[in-house]
């Protein structure tokens, strides 16, 4: 199949491209390189451009016959979305509409959308399944939910088949060491802790130790990047095969949940083997941080026939640490 991966130079997108190419697919990457990296596109053909450029999109779809589109390009910093909502609605929502409209005009009817657990807002129960109310509490989550609603209408009106995959904390790195997590600024817990261990950061801060959990620190659901990408590939196969049609949505996670302190403990164990250590400092709890965020991925496992391979926290951290050492030590 020929697949367009939008945002394929970013963390998740680049791993997706690698997996698709290794599976024998023809992949074209569209990325404006605002947060992605040219060097992360290890395979496939890179087209540097922006979804705001309708002319570029039209030319691309006229030149290529895509079987499907995977969309990972989005602004994703929750705090920034609160201070600059226009950027998030214009890019995450408006530019996605540009892409969808070009797809409809060129009769490309298979779309995989990178959504987020932020569409749920404050959890009413845990683990969170697909029936949980969606009530986002920031413009980032709202912009993603808006696209989910648009996809429902596009399925009804235009026959566009789509799968929204809502995931919680993507983490880890390519087990073969080709790719890993690289954000600027970095906001994800595991790479932040590893940067403290490698010396790229002075310390790691634990924001609150009085949550209603066993050790008092927040619990989150960490899903390995390769498992995440495997679910995307299965989702595309599901709608291209015709086994499912319409606008579908599934949650992705390991369903286990690990506390901040558990993550720190495992990191300390792993990095000690390289004679590294990290300094941990305590900070005040952050506003809006729920005590527990864990996914119920039962539907994804049943419908997509998806089974996460890397559910062990130590394995996830070892892969991420190998990447951190490669780029820093």
ZIJOVEN-V489005 format. One record per backbone hydrogen bond with DSSP energy under -1.0 kcal/mol. CO is the residue of the C=O (numbers start at 1). NH is the residue of the N-H. Records with the same first field share a line. If there is no record, write none. Layout:
CO: NH ; NH
This chain:
1: 26
2: 67 ; 68
3: 28
4: 70
5: 30
6: 72
7: 10
9: 37
10: 14
11: 15
12: 16
13: 17
14: 18
15: 19
16: 20
17: 21
18: 22
19: 23
20: 25
21: 24
26: 3
27: 45
28: 5
29: 47
30: 7
31: 49
37: 40
38: 41
40: 42
45: 29
47: 31
50: 53
52: 54
53: 57
54: 58
55: 59
56: 60
57: 61
58: 62
59: 63
60: 64
68: 4
69: 112
70: 6
71: 114
77: 81
78: 82
79: 83
80: 84
85: 89
86: 90
87: 91
88: 92
89: 94
90: 95
93: 97
94: 98
95: 99
96: 100
97: 101
98: 102
99: 103
100: 104
101: 105
102: 106
103: 108
104: 107
109: 161
110: 69
111: 163
112: 71
113: 115 ; 165
116: 119
117: 120
128: 296
129: 132
138: 142
139: 143
140: 144
141: 145
142: 146
143: 147
144: 148
145: 149
146: 150
147: 151
148: 152
149: 153
150: 154
151: 155
152: 156
153: 157
154: 158 ; 160
155: 159
161: 111
162: 248
163: 113
164: 250
165: 115
166: 252
167: 117
169: 223
171: 225
174: 177
179: 174
188: 192
189: 193
190: 194
191: 195
192: 196
193: 197
194: 198
195: 199 ; 200 ; 201
204: 281
206: 208 ; 283
211: 213
216: 211
218: 260
219: 293
220: 258
221: 169
223: 171
224: 228
225: 229
226: 230
227: 231
228: 232
229: 233
230: 234
231: 235
232: 236
233: 237
234: 238
235: 239
236: 240
237: 241
238: 243 ; 244
246: 162
248: 164
250: 166
258: 220
259: 263
260: 264
261: 265
262: 266
263: 267
264: 268
265: 269
266: 270
267: 271
268: 272
271: 274 ; 276
272: 275
279: 204
281: 206
283: 208
286: 289
291: 219
294: 128
297: 301
298: 302
299: 303
300: 304
312: 316
313: 317
314: 318
315: 319
316: 320
317: 321
318: 322
319: 323
320: 324
321: 325
322: 326
323: 327
324: 328
325: 329
